[in-house]
């Protein structure tokens, strides 16, 4: 019995079976109904059994009737009280578990998914998806010039923009100090890249306030498509390299991993031209 109760409580918590007090009431009423029926049946069977052996000093029908009335009253009151208390306990355990699970998956500053939760989501990324990495440009200078509180506000502001722009996406997360990651699916590769570029433009167009000072925040981004890489590790490495190229190319831009070689070649050409001109 104890093993059954233990298993039932664990299953109830895992499936959110007692998410609301209405669920608790429904559970208590259901258990009360079944237990009362069983108690009444056993009561009647006991009376007729005793009567068969001549051990019942009263007429069986009125005796069984009185017994059923008593068993119904006692069983229903006791069973409902106990089952409702148990249901409430499971209800509170369910809420606590859900709250803990949510907090363990949430970055407390930005309100986005944290790195662990994002990696969990990434393992289920469909084939037609893209990984986007964003990094706030010159974040250290924001902290140095305006203070860490303003730096935190910058992170919160960027997170809010990401949440709004990528509201329908699979996962939006803050995976590092000023670094964010998004999994975008159910769109074409071109549309996913365009969404990242649009987000960058929206953030660059806004001005932010720090005390009496107003300043702008820009972000750089890297994009890589899941279908081009065999593993998530390879996908992440390609996207991270695209982000590095975006920052090395002047920041406030989004680079797709497919364009890395082209951009690297163009960068070498510019450096060669500058070197030639300096000579």
C-alpha positions as CSV (number, residue, x, y, z in Angstrom):
1,X,0.0,0.0,0.0
2,X,2.8,2.4,0.9
3,X,4.6,1.7,-2.3
4,X,1.3,2.3,-4.3
5,X,0.8,5.6,-2.5
6,X,4.4,6.6,-3.1
7,X,4.1,5.8,-6.8
8,X,0.8,7.6,-7.1
9,X,2.1,10.8,-5.5
10,X,5.2,10.8,-7.8
11,X,3.1,10.3,-10.9
12,X,0.6,13.0,-9.8
13,X,3.4,15.5,-9.3
14,X,5.1,14.6,-12.6
15,X,1.9,15.0,-14.6
16,X,0.5,18.1,-12.8
17,X,-2.6,16.1,-11.9
18,X,-3.2,18.4,-9.0
19,X,-2.4,21.7,-10.6
20,X,-5.5,23.5,-9.2
21,X,-7.7,23.2,-6.1
22,X,-10.6,22.0,-8.4
23,X,-8.4,19.1,-9.3
24,X,-7.9,18.3,-5.6
25,X,-11.7,18.5,-5.0
26,X,-12.4,16.2,-7.9
27,X,-9.8,13.7,-6.6
28,X,-11.3,13.8,-3.1
29,X,-14.9,13.3,-4.3
30,X,-13.9,10.5,-6.6
31,X,-12.0,8.6,-3.9
32,X,-14.8,9.2,-1.5
33,X,-17.4,7.8,-3.9
34,X,-15.5,4.6,-4.6
35,X,-14.5,4.0,-1.0
36,X,-18.0,4.6,0.2
37,X,-19.4,2.2,-2.4
38,X,-16.9,-0.5,-1.3
39,X,-17.7,0.1,2.4
40,X,-21.4,-0.2,1.7
41,X,-21.0,-3.4,-0.3
42,X,-18.8,-5.0,2.4
43,X,-21.3,-3.9,5.0
44,X,-24.2,-5.6,3.2
45,X,-22.1,-8.7,2.5
46,X,-21.1,-8.9,6.1
47,X,-24.7,-8.6,7.3
48,X,-26.0,-11.4,5.0
49,X,-23.1,-13.6,5.8
50,X,-23.7,-13.2,9.6
51,X,-27.4,-13.9,8.9
52,X,-26.6,-17.1,7.0
53,X,-24.7,-18.4,10.0
54,X,-27.4,-17.3,12.4
55,X,-25.2,-14.8,14.1
56,X,-27.3,-11.7,13.4
57,X,-29.6,-11.0,16.3
58,X,-31.8,-8.6,14.1
59,X,-33.8,-8.9,10.9
60,X,-31.2,-8.7,8.1
61,X,-32.9,-6.0,5.9
62,X,-33.3,-3.3,8.6
63,X,-29.9,-4.2,10.1
64,X,-28.2,-3.9,6.7
65,X,-30.1,-0.7,6.0
66,X,-28.9,0.9,9.2
67,X,-25.4,-0.5,8.6
68,X,-25.3,1.1,5.1
69,X,-26.4,4.5,6.5
70,X,-23.7,4.3,9.2
71,X,-21.0,3.1,6.8
72,X,-21.9,5.7,4.2
73,X,-21.8,8.6,6.7
74,X,-18.5,7.5,8.4
75,X,-16.7,6.4,5.2
76,X,-17.6,9.5,3.2
77,X,-16.7,11.9,6.0
78,X,-13.4,10.2,6.9
79,X,-12.4,9.4,3.3
80,X,-13.2,12.9,2.0
81,X,-11.2,14.6,4.8
82,X,-8.2,12.4,4.4
83,X,-8.1,12.4,0.6
84,X,-8.6,16.2,0.4
85,X,-5.7,16.7,2.8
86,X,-3.6,14.3,0.8
87,X,-4.7,16.1,-2.4
88,X,-3.7,19.5,-1.1
89,X,-0.3,18.2,-0.1
90,X,0.2,16.8,-3.6
91,X,-1.1,20.1,-5.0
92,X,1.5,22.1,-3.1
93,X,4.2,19.6,-4.1
94,X,3.2,20.0,-7.7
95,X,3.3,23.8,-7.5
96,X,6.7,23.7,-5.8
97,X,8.1,21.3,-8.3
98,X,6.8,23.4,-11.2
99,X,8.2,26.6,-9.7
100,X,11.6,25.0,-9.0
101,X,11.7,23.6,-12.5
102,X,10.9,27.0,-14.0
103,X,13.5,28.8,-11.9
104,X,16.2,26.2,-12.7
105,X,15.6,26.8,-16.4
106,X,15.4,30.6,-16.2
107,X,18.1,33.3,-16.3
108,X,17.1,35.5,-13.4
109,X,18.3,38.8,-14.8
110,X,16.9,38.6,-18.3
111,X,14.0,36.3,-17.8
112,X,15.1,34.2,-20.7
113,X,16.1,30.5,-20.7
114,X,19.5,29.9,-19.2
115,X,22.3,28.0,-20.8
116,X,21.4,24.6,-19.4
117,X,17.8,24.9,-20.6
118,X,18.8,26.1,-24.0
119,X,21.2,23.2,-24.5
120,X,18.3,20.9,-23.5
121,X,16.1,22.5,-26.2
122,X,19.0,22.4,-28.7
123,X,19.1,18.6,-28.6
124,X,15.6,18.6,-30.0
125,X,16.2,21.2,-32.7
126,X,14.5,20.1,-35.9
127,X,16.4,19.8,-39.2
128,X,14.8,23.0,-40.6
129,X,16.2,25.3,-38.0
130,X,18.9,27.9,-37.5
131,X,21.0,28.8,-34.5
132,X,21.5,32.6,-33.9
133,X,24.1,34.0,-31.5
134,X,24.0,37.6,-30.5
135,X,26.6,39.6,-28.5
136,X,26.2,43.1,-27.1
137,X,28.9,45.3,-28.7
138,X,31.4,46.9,-26.4
139,X,29.6,45.8,-23.3
140,X,32.6,46.3,-21.1
141,X,32.7,50.0,-22.0
142,X,29.1,50.3,-21.0
143,X,29.8,48.9,-17.6
144,X,33.0,51.0,-17.2
145,X,31.3,54.3,-18.3
146,X,27.9,53.9,-16.7
147,X,28.2,51.2,-14.1
148,X,27.1,47.6,-13.8
149,X,23.5,48.5,-12.9
150,X,23.2,50.2,-16.4
151,X,25.0,47.2,-17.9
152,X,22.3,45.0,-16.3
153,X,19.6,47.3,-17.8
154,X,21.2,46.9,-21.2
155,X,21.0,43.2,-20.9
156,X,17.3,43.4,-19.8
157,X,16.5,45.7,-22.7
158,X,18.2,43.5,-25.3
159,X,16.4,40.4,-23.8
160,X,13.0,42.1,-24.1
161,X,13.7,42.9,-27.8
162,X,14.7,39.4,-28.4
163,X,11.7,38.0,-26.7
164,X,9.4,40.2,-28.8
165,X,11.1,39.6,-32.1
166,X,11.5,35.8,-31.6
167,X,8.2,35.3,-29.7
168,X,7.3,32.3,-31.9
169,X,10.7,30.7,-31.9
170,X,11.7,27.4,-30.3
171,X,14.0,28.9,-27.7
172,X,15.5,32.3,-26.7
173,X,18.2,32.2,-24.1
174,X,20.9,34.2,-22.3
175,X,23.9,31.8,-22.4
176,X,26.6,34.1,-21.0
177,X,27.3,37.6,-19.7
178,X,26.2,39.6,-22.7
179,X,25.7,36.7,-25.1
180,X,22.3,35.4,-26.3
181,X,21.2,32.4,-28.3
182,X,18.1,31.7,-30.3
183,X,16.8,28.6,-32.1
184,X,14.6,29.5,-35.0
185,X,12.6,26.9,-36.9
186,X,9.5,26.6,-39.2
187,X,10.9,29.3,-41.6
188,X,13.1,29.2,-44.6
189,X,16.9,29.9,-44.1
190,X,16.5,33.3,-45.7
191,X,13.6,34.2,-43.4
192,X,15.6,33.1,-40.4
193,X,18.5,35.3,-41.3
194,X,16.2,38.2,-42.1
195,X,14.6,37.9,-38.7
196,X,18.1,38.1,-37.1
197,X,18.9,41.2,-39.2
198,X,15.6,42.8,-38.3
199,X,16.3,42.3,-34.6
200,X,19.7,43.9,-34.9
201,X,18.3,46.9,-36.7
202,X,15.5,47.4,-34.2
203,X,17.9,47.4,-31.3
204,X,20.4,49.8,-33.1
205,X,17.5,52.2,-33.8
206,X,16.6,52.6,-30.2
207,X,18.2,54.9,-27.6
208,X,18.6,54.0,-24.0
209,X,18.8,56.2,-20.9
210,X,21.3,56.0,-18.1
211,X,20.6,58.8,-15.6
212,X,20.9,62.0,-17.6
213,X,22.8,60.3,-20.4
214,X,21.3,58.7,-23.5
215,X,23.2,56.2,-25.5
216,X,22.6,53.4,-28.1
217,X,23.2,49.7,-27.9
218,X,24.2,47.6,-30.9
219,X,24.6,43.9,-31.2
220,X,26.5,41.6,-33.5
221,X,25.2,38.3,-34.6
222,X,26.1,35.0,-36.2
223,X,23.8,32.6,-37.9
224,X,24.2,28.9,-38.9
225,X,21.7,26.5,-40.4
226,X,21.1,23.1,-38.7
227,X,20.8,21.3,-42.0
228,X,24.4,22.2,-42.9
229,X,25.9,20.5,-39.8
230,X,25.9,16.9,-38.6
231,X,26.0,17.8,-34.9
232,X,24.9,20.6,-32.6
233,X,28.6,21.1,-31.6
234,X,29.5,21.7,-35.3
235,X,26.5,24.0,-35.7
236,X,27.5,26.0,-32.6
237,X,31.1,26.3,-33.7
238,X,30.1,27.6,-37.1
239,X,27.7,30.1,-35.6
240,X,30.2,31.2,-33.0
241,X,32.8,31.8,-35.8
242,X,30.2,33.8,-37.8
243,X,29.7,35.9,-34.6
244,X,33.4,36.5,-34.3
245,X,33.7,37.6,-37.9
246,X,30.7,40.0,-37.4
247,X,32.5,41.6,-34.4
248,X,35.9,41.6,-36.2
249,X,34.3,43.2,-39.3
250,X,33.2,46.3,-37.4
251,X,30.3,45.1,-35.1
252,X,26.6,46.0,-35.4
253,X,26.1,43.4,-38.2
254,X,24.9,39.8,-38.7
255,X,27.0,37.3,-40.5
256,X,25.9,33.9,-41.8
257,X,28.3,31.0,-41.5
258,X,28.0,30.5,-45.3
259,X,29.5,33.9,-45.9
260,X,32.6,33.4,-43.6
261,X,35.0,32.4,-46.3
262,X,33.9,35.3,-48.6
263,X,34.2,37.9,-45.8
264,X,37.5,36.5,-44.7
265,X,38.8,36.7,-48.3
266,X,37.5,40.3,-48.6
267,X,39.2,41.2,-45.3
268,X,42.5,39.8,-46.5
269,X,42.2,41.8,-49.7
270,X,41.5,45.1,-47.8
271,X,44.5,44.4,-45.5
272,X,46.7,43.7,-48.5
273,X,45.6,46.9,-50.2
274,X,46.3,49.0,-47.1
275,X,49.7,47.4,-46.7
276,X,50.5,48.1,-50.4
277,X,49.3,51.7,-50.0
278,X,51.4,52.2,-46.9
279,X,54.5,51.2,-48.7
